[in-house]
């Protein structure tokens, strides 16, 4: 469960990030080019009270291995 940093309300999770006008999502990676370490697709949580959004990565294990 994620809690809003601003108002302490329980956030609604698991929204996808999309670029407006296309079906593209975004990825979080470290480095550039072919050898970029892809950490994974970010998800979004939204606070139903104040509208704060929070990006997060579900697979935190991948994040550990990307920090080589
Ligand atoms: Zn909030």
PDB file of the backbone (N, CA, C, O) and the ligand in Angstrom, with CONECT records:
HET     ZN  A 101       1
ATOM      1  N   UNK A   1       0.849  -1.198   0.000  1.00  0.00           N
ATOM      2  CA  UNK A   1       0.000   0.000   0.000  1.00  0.00           C
ATOM      3  C   UNK A   1       0.878   1.239   0.000  1.00  0.00           C
ATOM      4  O   UNK A   1       1.851   1.311   0.751  1.00  0.00           O
ATOM      5  N   UNK A   2       0.544   2.214  -0.834  1.00  0.00           N
ATOM      6  CA  UNK A   2       1.298   3.460  -0.864  1.00  0.00           C
ATOM      7  C   UNK A   2       0.426   4.542  -0.265  1.00  0.00           C
ATOM      8  O   UNK A   2      -0.788   4.589  -0.463  1.00  0.00           O
ATOM      9  N   UNK A   3       1.097   5.411   0.478  1.00  0.00           N
ATOM     10  CA  UNK A   3       0.381   6.514   1.116  1.00  0.00           C
ATOM     11  C   UNK A   3       0.883   7.817   0.508  1.00  0.00           C
ATOM     12  O   UNK A   3       2.082   7.973   0.275  1.00  0.00           O
ATOM     13  N   UNK A   4      -0.013   8.741   0.255  1.00  0.00           N
ATOM     14  CA  UNK A   4       0.346  10.041  -0.318  1.00  0.00           C
ATOM     15  C   UNK A   4       1.277  10.797   0.628  1.00  0.00           C
ATOM     16  O   UNK A   4       1.002  10.886   1.824  1.00  0.00           O
ATOM     17  N   UNK A   5       2.392  11.348   0.096  1.00  0.00           N
ATOM     18  CA  UNK A   5       3.304  12.083   0.985  1.00  0.00           C
ATOM     19  C   UNK A   5       2.688  13.391   1.424  1.00  0.00           C
ATOM     20  O   UNK A   5       3.066  13.936   2.460  1.00  0.00           O
ATOM     21  N   UNK A   6       1.758  13.897   0.666  1.00  0.00           N
ATOM     22  CA  UNK A   6       1.211  15.214   0.993  1.00  0.00           C
ATOM     23  C   UNK A   6       0.095  15.154   2.024  1.00  0.00           C
ATOM     24  O   UNK A   6       0.073  15.929   2.980  1.00  0.00           O
ATOM     25  N   UNK A   7      -0.827  14.230   1.817  1.00  0.00           N
ATOM     26  CA  UNK A   7      -2.009  14.268   2.688  1.00  0.00           C
ATOM     27  C   UNK A   7      -2.267  12.951   3.411  1.00  0.00           C
ATOM     28  O   UNK A   7      -3.267  12.812   4.116  1.00  0.00           O
ATOM     29  N   UNK A   8      -1.351  11.969   3.232  1.00  0.00           N
ATOM     30  CA  UNK A   8      -1.446  10.728   3.996  1.00  0.00           C
ATOM     31  C   UNK A   8      -2.642   9.843   3.654  1.00  0.00           C
ATOM     32  O   UNK A   8      -3.023   8.976   4.440  1.00  0.00           O
ATOM     33  N   UNK A   9      -3.230  10.065   2.483  1.00  0.00           N
ATOM     34  CA  UNK A   9      -4.352   9.235   2.045  1.00  0.00           C
ATOM     35  C   UNK A   9      -3.809   7.994   1.334  1.00  0.00           C
ATOM     36  O   UNK A   9      -2.735   8.052   0.735  1.00  0.00           O
ATOM     37  N   UNK A  10      -4.516   6.903   1.387  1.00  0.00           N
ATOM     38  CA  UNK A  10      -4.102   5.703   0.665  1.00  0.00           C
ATOM     39  C   UNK A  10      -4.250   5.947  -0.836  1.00  0.00           C
ATOM     40  O   UNK A  10      -5.310   6.376  -1.292  1.00  0.00           O
ATOM     41  N   UNK A  11      -3.194   5.675  -1.607  1.00  0.00           N
ATOM     42  CA  UNK A  11      -3.203   5.966  -3.040  1.00  0.00           C
ATOM     43  C   UNK A  11      -3.746   4.784  -3.843  1.00  0.00           C
ATOM     44  O   UNK A  11      -3.698   3.641  -3.388  1.00  0.00           O
ATOM     45  N   UNK A  12      -4.262   5.068  -5.039  1.00  0.00           N
ATOM     46  CA  UNK A  12      -4.735   4.021  -5.941  1.00  0.00           C
ATOM     47  C   UNK A  12      -3.572   3.688  -6.870  1.00  0.00           C
ATOM     48  O   UNK A  12      -3.065   4.564  -7.571  1.00  0.00           O
ATOM     49  N   UNK A  13      -3.152   2.431  -6.878  1.00  0.00           N
ATOM     50  CA  UNK A  13      -1.942   2.049  -7.598  1.00  0.00           C
ATOM     51  C   UNK A  13      -2.242   1.419  -8.950  1.00  0.00           C
ATOM     52  O   UNK A  13      -3.395   1.214  -9.328  1.00  0.00           O
ATOM     53  N   UNK A  14      -1.166   1.122  -9.660  1.00  0.00           N
ATOM     54  CA  UNK A  14      -1.197   0.282 -10.857  1.00  0.00           C
ATOM     55  C   UNK A  14      -1.720   0.965 -12.118  1.00  0.00           C
ATOM     56  O   UNK A  14      -2.211   0.296 -13.027  1.00  0.00           O
ATOM     57  N   UNK A  15      -1.619   2.281 -12.178  1.00  0.00           N
ATOM     58  CA  UNK A  15      -1.913   2.956 -13.437  1.00  0.00           C
ATOM     59  C   UNK A  15      -0.694   2.826 -14.344  1.00  0.00           C
ATOM     60  O   UNK A  15       0.430   2.722 -13.854  1.00  0.00           O
ATOM     61  N   UNK A  16      -0.903   2.830 -15.662  1.00  0.00           N
ATOM     62  CA  UNK A  16       0.202   2.818 -16.609  1.00  0.00           C
ATOM     63  C   UNK A  16       0.549   4.240 -17.012  1.00  0.00           C
ATOM     64  O   UNK A  16      -0.291   5.139 -16.977  1.00  0.00           O
ATOM     65  N   UNK A  17       1.822   4.425 -17.399  1.00  0.00           N
ATOM     66  CA  UNK A  17       2.259   5.717 -17.917  1.00  0.00           C
ATOM     67  C   UNK A  17       2.188   5.643 -19.437  1.00  0.00           C
ATOM     68  O   UNK A  17       2.756   4.728 -20.034  1.00  0.00           O
ATOM     69  N   UNK A  18       1.512   6.572 -20.061  1.00  0.00           N
ATOM     70  CA  UNK A  18       1.458   6.611 -21.530  1.00  0.00           C
ATOM     71  C   UNK A  18       1.818   8.005 -21.985  1.00  0.00           C
ATOM     72  O   UNK A  18       1.588   8.985 -21.277  1.00  0.00           O
ATOM     73  N   UNK A  19       2.386   8.083 -23.174  1.00  0.00           N
ATOM     74  CA  UNK A  19       2.665   9.372 -23.776  1.00  0.00           C
ATOM     75  C   UNK A  19       1.431   9.781 -24.557  1.00  0.00           C
ATOM     76  O   UNK A  19       0.889   8.994 -25.333  1.00  0.00           O
ATOM     77  N   UNK A  20       0.990  11.004 -24.352  1.00  0.00           N
ATOM     78  CA  UNK A  20      -0.229  11.442 -25.013  1.00  0.00           C
ATOM     79  C   UNK A  20      -0.047  11.449 -26.523  1.00  0.00           C
ATOM     80  O   UNK A  20       0.977  11.918 -27.018  1.00  0.00           O
ATOM     81  N   UNK A  21      -1.018  10.940 -27.258  1.00  0.00           N
ATOM     82  CA  UNK A  21      -0.955  10.939 -28.710  1.00  0.00           C
ATOM     83  C   UNK A  21      -0.359   9.665 -29.277  1.00  0.00           C
ATOM     84  O   UNK A  21      -0.315   9.507 -30.497  1.00  0.00           O
ATOM     85  N   UNK A  22       0.098   8.758 -28.441  1.00  0.00           N
ATOM     86  CA  UNK A  22       0.682   7.518 -28.941  1.00  0.00           C
ATOM     87  C   UNK A  22       0.427   6.395 -27.973  1.00  0.00           C
ATOM     88  O   UNK A  22      -0.076   6.610 -26.871  1.00  0.00           O
ATOM     89  N   UNK A  23       0.775   5.202 -28.385  1.00  0.00           N
ATOM     90  CA  UNK A  23       0.592   4.053 -27.513  1.00  0.00           C
ATOM     91  C   UNK A  23       1.869   3.778 -26.725  1.00  0.00           C
ATOM     92  O   UNK A  23       1.985   2.748 -26.062  1.00  0.00           O
ATOM     93  N   UNK A  24       2.825   4.702 -26.799  1.00  0.00           N
ATOM     94  CA  UNK A  24       4.108   4.477 -26.152  1.00  0.00           C
ATOM     95  C   UNK A  24       4.000   4.610 -24.653  1.00  0.00           C
ATOM     96  O   UNK A  24       3.314   5.492 -24.135  1.00  0.00           O
ATOM     97  N   UNK A  25       4.681   3.733 -23.972  1.00  0.00           N
ATOM     98  CA  UNK A  25       4.861   3.925 -22.535  1.00  0.00           C
ATOM     99  C   UNK A  25       6.241   4.514 -22.331  1.00  0.00           C
ATOM    100  O   UNK A  25       6.899   4.867 -23.309  1.00  0.00           O
ATOM    101  N   UNK A  26       6.692   4.630 -21.131  1.00  0.00           N
ATOM    102  CA  UNK A  26       8.069   5.046 -20.908  1.00  0.00           C
ATOM    103  C   UNK A  26       8.779   3.968 -20.099  1.00  0.00           C
ATOM    104  O   UNK A  26       8.151   3.172 -19.400  1.00  0.00           O
ATOM    105  N   UNK A  27      10.086   3.965 -20.212  1.00  0.00           N
ATOM    106  CA  UNK A  27      10.887   3.005 -19.459  1.00  0.00           C
ATOM    107  C   UNK A  27      11.905   3.769 -18.646  1.00  0.00           C
ATOM    108  O   UNK A  27      12.316   4.870 -19.014  1.00  0.00           O
ATOM    109  N   UNK A  28      12.298   3.189 -17.565  1.00  0.00           N
ATOM    110  CA  UNK A  28      13.364   3.780 -16.764  1.00  0.00           C
ATOM    111  C   UNK A  28      14.625   2.956 -17.018  1.00  0.00           C
ATOM    112  O   UNK A  28      14.611   1.736 -16.853  1.00  0.00           O
ATOM    113  N   UNK A  29      15.697   3.604 -17.412  1.00  0.00           N
ATOM    114  CA  UNK A  29      16.935   2.883 -17.702  1.00  0.00           C
ATOM    115  C   UNK A  29      18.113   3.647 -17.132  1.00  0.00           C
ATOM    116  O   UNK A  29      18.024   4.845 -16.865  1.00  0.00           O
ATOM    117  N   UNK A  30      19.227   2.934 -16.947  1.00  0.00           N
ATOM    118  CA  UNK A  30      20.443   3.581 -16.483  1.00  0.00           C
ATOM    119  C   UNK A  30      21.449   3.511 -17.616  1.00  0.00           C
ATOM    120  O   UNK A  30      21.675   2.431 -18.163  1.00  0.00           O
ATOM    121  N   UNK A  31      22.060   4.627 -17.985  1.00  0.00           N
ATOM    122  CA  UNK A  31      22.966   4.641 -19.123  1.00  0.00           C
ATOM    123  C   UNK A  31      22.181   4.898 -20.395  1.00  0.00           C
ATOM    124  O   UNK A  31      20.968   5.102 -20.355  1.00  0.00           O
ATOM    125  N   UNK A  32      22.888   4.888 -21.543  1.00  0.00           N
ATOM    126  CA  UNK A  32      22.220   5.181 -22.805  1.00  0.00           C
ATOM    127  C   UNK A  32      22.557   4.107 -23.823  1.00  0.00           C
ATOM    128  O   UNK A  32      23.453   3.292 -23.602  1.00  0.00           O
ATOM    129  N   UNK A  33      21.845   4.105 -24.929  1.00  0.00           N
ATOM    130  CA  UNK A  33      22.151   3.223 -26.046  1.00  0.00           C
ATOM    131  C   UNK A  33      21.750   1.783 -25.784  1.00  0.00           C
ATOM    132  O   UNK A  33      20.933   1.487 -24.913  1.00  0.00           O
ATOM    133  N   UNK A  34      22.347   0.906 -26.560  1.00  0.00           N
ATOM    134  CA  UNK A  34      21.992  -0.514 -26.544  1.00  0.00           C
ATOM    135  C   UNK A  34      22.280  -1.146 -25.183  1.00  0.00           C
ATOM    136  O   UNK A  34      21.607  -2.087 -24.763  1.00  0.00           O
ATOM    137  N   UNK A  35      23.300  -0.605 -24.503  1.00  0.00           N
ATOM    138  CA  UNK A  35      23.712  -1.238 -23.252  1.00  0.00           C
ATOM    139  C   UNK A  35      23.022  -0.660 -22.027  1.00  0.00           C
ATOM    140  O   UNK A  35      23.368  -0.983 -20.890  1.00  0.00           O
ATOM    141  N   UNK A  36      22.070   0.178 -22.268  1.00  0.00           N
ATOM    142  CA  UNK A  36      21.337   0.742 -21.137  1.00  0.00           C
ATOM    143  C   UNK A  36      20.724  -0.390 -20.324  1.00  0.00           C
ATOM    144  O   UNK A  36      20.173  -1.345 -20.870  1.00  0.00           O
ATOM    145  N   UNK A  37      20.830  -0.265 -19.059  1.00  0.00           N
ATOM    146  CA  UNK A  37      20.223  -1.274 -18.188  1.00  0.00           C
ATOM    147  C   UNK A  37      18.777  -0.872 -17.942  1.00  0.00           C
ATOM    148  O   UNK A  37      18.491   0.136 -17.296  1.00  0.00           O
ATOM    149  N   UNK A  38      17.890  -1.676 -18.467  1.00  0.00           N
ATOM    150  CA  UNK A  38      16.474  -1.351 -18.307  1.00  0.00           C
ATOM    151  C   UNK A  38      16.009  -1.819 -16.946  1.00  0.00           C
ATOM    152  O   UNK A  38      16.153  -2.985 -16.577  1.00  0.00           O
ATOM    153  N   UNK A  39      15.474  -0.919 -16.245  1.00  0.00           N
ATOM    154  CA  UNK A  39      15.056  -1.232 -14.881  1.00  0.00           C
ATOM    155  C   UNK A  39      13.609  -1.696 -14.858  1.00  0.00           C
ATOM    156  O   UNK A  39      13.198  -2.436 -13.965  1.00  0.00           O
ATOM    157  N   UNK A  40      12.847  -1.258 -15.840  1.00  0.00           N
ATOM    158  CA  UNK A  40      11.469  -1.730 -15.877  1.00  0.00           C
ATOM    159  C   UNK A  40      10.505  -0.611 -16.177  1.00  0.00           C
ATOM    160  O   UNK A  40      10.871   0.562 -16.240  1.00  0.00           O
ATOM    161  N   UNK A  41       9.272  -1.004 -16.357  1.00  0.00           N
ATOM    162  CA  UNK A  41       8.228  -0.040 -16.662  1.00  0.00           C
ATOM    163  C   UNK A  41       7.737   0.583 -15.372  1.00  0.00           C
ATOM    164  O   UNK A  41       7.365  -0.129 -14.439  1.00  0.00           O
ATOM    165  N   UNK A  42       7.733   1.896 -15.309  1.00  0.00           N
ATOM    166  CA  UNK A  42       7.190   2.515 -14.110  1.00  0.00           C
ATOM    167  C   UNK A  42       5.674   2.420 -14.063  1.00  0.00           C
ATOM    168  O   UNK A  42       5.009   2.427 -15.099  1.00  0.00           O
ATOM    169  N   UNK A  43       5.152   2.335 -12.892  1.00  0.00           N
ATOM    170  CA  UNK A  43       3.708   2.384 -12.678  1.00  0.00           C
ATOM    171  C   UNK A  43       3.407   3.679 -11.936  1.00  0.00           C
ATOM    172  O   UNK A  43       4.303   4.325 -11.391  1.00  0.00           O
ATOM    173  N   UNK A  44       2.158   4.037 -11.927  1.00  0.00           N
ATOM    174  CA  UNK A  44       1.754   5.281 -11.282  1.00  0.00           C
ATOM    175  C   UNK A  44       0.716   4.994 -10.207  1.00  0.00           C
ATOM    176  O   UNK A  44      -0.185   4.175 -10.393  1.00  0.00           O
ATOM    177  N   UNK A  45       0.858   5.674  -9.094  1.00  0.00           N
ATOM    178  CA  UNK A  45      -0.170   5.658  -8.062  1.00  0.00           C
ATOM    179  C   UNK A  45      -0.742   7.072  -7.977  1.00  0.00           C
ATOM    180  O   UNK A  45      -0.002   8.050  -8.076  1.00  0.00           O
ATOM    181  N   UNK A  46      -2.030   7.178  -7.796  1.00  0.00           N
ATOM    182  CA  UNK A  46      -2.696   8.481  -7.747  1.00  0.00           C
ATOM    183  C   UNK A  46      -3.413   8.632  -6.408  1.00  0.00           C
ATOM    184  O   UNK A  46      -4.062   7.706  -5.922  1.00  0.00           O
ATOM    185  N   UNK A  47      -3.282   9.805  -5.833  1.00  0.00           N
ATOM    186  CA  UNK A  47      -3.996  10.080  -4.587  1.00  0.00           C
ATOM    187  C   UNK A  47      -5.407  10.574  -4.922  1.00  0.00           C
ATOM    188  O   UNK A  47      -5.555  11.580  -5.615  1.00  0.00           O
ATOM    189  N   UNK A  48      -6.428   9.891  -4.445  1.00  0.00           N
ATOM    190  CA  UNK A  48      -7.794  10.303  -4.771  1.00  0.00           C
ATOM    191  C   UNK A  48      -8.233  11.552  -4.012  1.00  0.00           C
ATOM    192  O   UNK A  48      -9.288  12.115  -4.303  1.00  0.00           O
ATOM    193  N   UNK A  49      -7.443  11.982  -3.055  1.00  0.00           N
ATOM    194  CA  UNK A  49      -7.811  13.148  -2.257  1.00  0.00           C
ATOM    195  C   UNK A  49      -7.242  14.443  -2.822  1.00  0.00           C
ATOM    196  O   UNK A  49      -7.982  15.405  -3.028  1.00  0.00           O
ATOM    197  N   UNK A  50      -5.920  14.477  -3.078  1.00  0.00           N
ATOM    198  CA  UNK A  50      -5.313  15.740  -3.523  1.00  0.00           C
ATOM    199  C   UNK A  50      -4.788  15.681  -4.955  1.00  0.00           C
ATOM    200  O   UNK A  50      -4.373  16.707  -5.494  1.00  0.00           O
ATOM    201  N   UNK A  51      -4.797  14.499  -5.587  1.00  0.00           N
ATOM    202  CA  UNK A  51      -4.355  14.407  -6.974  1.00  0.00           C
ATOM    203  C   UNK A  51      -2.864  14.190  -7.146  1.00  0.00           C
ATOM    204  O   UNK A  51      -2.387  14.123  -8.279  1.00  0.00           O
ATOM    205  N   UNK A  52      -2.117  14.079  -6.069  1.00  0.00           N
ATOM    206  CA  UNK A  52      -0.679  13.794  -6.154  1.00  0.00           C
ATOM    207  C   UNK A  52      -0.463  12.501  -6.924  1.00  0.00           C
ATOM    208  O   UNK A  52      -1.183  11.525  -6.711  1.00  0.00           O
ATOM    209  N   UNK A  53       0.526  12.482  -7.821  1.00  0.00           N
ATOM    210  CA  UNK A  53       0.861  11.214  -8.455  1.00  0.00           C
ATOM    211  C   UNK A  53       2.271  10.803  -8.059  1.00  0.00           C
ATOM    212  O   UNK A  53       3.135  11.632  -7.776  1.00  0.00           O
ATOM    213  N   UNK A  54       2.466   9.498  -8.050  1.00  0.00           N
ATOM    214  CA  UNK A  54       3.740   8.957  -7.632  1.00  0.00           C
ATOM    215  C   UNK A  54       4.139   7.862  -8.614  1.00  0.00           C
ATOM    216  O   UNK A  54       3.353   6.956  -8.891  1.00  0.00           O
ATOM    217  N   UNK A  55       5.360   7.946  -9.140  1.00  0.00           N
ATOM    218  CA  UNK A  55       5.863   6.899 -10.034  1.00  0.00           C
ATOM    219  C   UNK A  55       6.596   5.870  -9.196  1.00  0.00           C
ATOM    220  O   UNK A  55       7.312   6.224  -8.259  1.00  0.00           O
ATOM    221  N   UNK A  56       6.424   4.612  -9.522  1.00  0.00           N
ATOM    222  CA  UNK A  56       7.157   3.582  -8.798  1.00  0.00           C
ATOM    223  C   UNK A  56       7.450   2.406  -9.717  1.00  0.00           C
ATOM    224  O   UNK A  56       6.817   2.241 -10.759  1.00  0.00           O
ATOM    225  N   UNK A  57       8.414   1.598  -9.316  1.00  0.00           N
ATOM    226  CA  UNK A  57       8.796   0.399 -10.058  1.00  0.00           C
ATOM    227  C   UNK A  57       8.334  -0.797  -9.247  1.00  0.00           C
ATOM    228  O   UNK A  57       8.589  -0.883  -8.046  1.00  0.00           O
ATOM    229  N   UNK A  58       7.646  -1.726  -9.918  1.00  0.00           N
ATOM    230  CA  UNK A  58       7.154  -2.889  -9.185  1.00  0.00           C
ATOM    231  C   UNK A  58       8.259  -3.889  -8.862  1.00  0.00           C
ATOM    232  O   UNK A  58       8.308  -4.466  -7.776  1.00  0.00           O
ATOM    233  N   UNK A  59       9.156  -4.076  -9.853  1.00  0.00           N
ATOM    234  CA  UNK A  59      10.164  -5.105  -9.685  1.00  0.00           C
ATOM    235  C   UNK A  59      11.437  -4.515  -9.085  1.00  0.00           C
ATOM    236  O   UNK A  59      12.361  -4.158  -9.815  1.00  0.00           O
ATOM    237  N   UNK A  60      11.484  -4.415  -7.802  1.00  0.00           N
ATOM    238  CA  UNK A  60      12.603  -3.766  -7.132  1.00  0.00           C
ATOM    239  C   UNK A  60      13.866  -4.629  -7.199  1.00  0.00           C
ATOM    240  O   UNK A  60      14.973  -4.108  -7.062  1.00  0.00           O
ATOM    241  N   UNK A  61      13.717  -5.931  -7.407  1.00  0.00           N
ATOM    242  CA  UNK A  61      14.896  -6.807  -7.546  1.00  0.00           C
ATOM    243  C   UNK A  61      15.750  -6.420  -8.739  1.00  0.00           C
ATOM    244  O   UNK A  61      16.979  -6.468  -8.675  1.00  0.00           O
ATOM    245  N   UNK A  62      15.087  -6.031  -9.845  1.00  0.00           N
ATOM    246  CA  UNK A  62      15.818  -5.613 -11.042  1.00  0.00           C
ATOM    247  C   UNK A  62      16.642  -4.372 -10.760  1.00  0.00           C
ATOM    248  O   UNK A  62      17.720  -4.187 -11.325  1.00  0.00           O
ATOM    249  N   UNK A  63      16.137  -3.538  -9.899  1.00  0.00           N
ATOM    250  CA  UNK A  63      16.815  -2.305  -9.551  1.00  0.00           C
ATOM    251  C   UNK A  63      18.128  -2.606  -8.842  1.00  0.00           C
ATOM    252  O   UNK A  63      19.122  -1.912  -9.053  1.00  0.00           O
ATOM    253  N   UNK A  64      18.139  -3.613  -8.021  1.00  0.00           N
ATOM    254  CA  UNK A  64      19.368  -4.016  -7.318  1.00  0.00           C
ATOM    255  C   UNK A  64      20.423  -4.455  -8.327  1.00  0.00           C
ATOM    256  O   UNK A  64      21.583  -4.060  -8.210  1.00  0.00           O
ATOM    257  N   UNK A  65      20.043  -5.267  -9.318  1.00  0.00           N
ATOM    258  CA  UNK A  65      21.017  -5.794 -10.270  1.00  0.00           C
ATOM    259  C   UNK A  65      21.475  -4.713 -11.251  1.00  0.00           C
ATOM    260  O   UNK A  65      22.546  -4.839 -11.846  1.00  0.00           O
ATOM    261  N   UNK A  66      20.686  -3.658 -11.429  1.00  0.00           N
ATOM    262  CA  UNK A  66      21.065  -2.586 -12.348  1.00  0.00           C
ATOM    263  C   UNK A  66      22.098  -1.656 -11.738  1.00  0.00           C
ATOM    264  O   UNK A  66      22.687  -0.843 -12.449  1.00  0.00           O
ATOM    265  N   UNK A  67      22.327  -1.756 -10.457  1.00  0.00           N
ATOM    266  CA  UNK A  67      23.271  -0.838  -9.803  1.00  0.00           C
ATOM    267  C   UNK A  67      24.674  -1.425  -9.777  1.00  0.00           C
ATOM    268  O   UNK A  67      25.341  -1.372  -8.744  1.00  0.00           O
ATOM    269  N   UNK A  68      25.133  -1.982 -10.888  1.00  0.00           N
ATOM    270  CA  UNK A  68      26.454  -2.609 -10.942  1.00  0.00           C
ATOM    271  C   UNK A  68      27.548  -1.550 -11.073  1.00  0.00           C
ATOM    272  O   UNK A  68      28.730  -1.888 -11.134  1.00  0.00           O
TER     273      UNK A  68
HETATM  274 ZN    ZN A 101      -2.841  13.251  -1.319  1.00  0.00          ZN
END
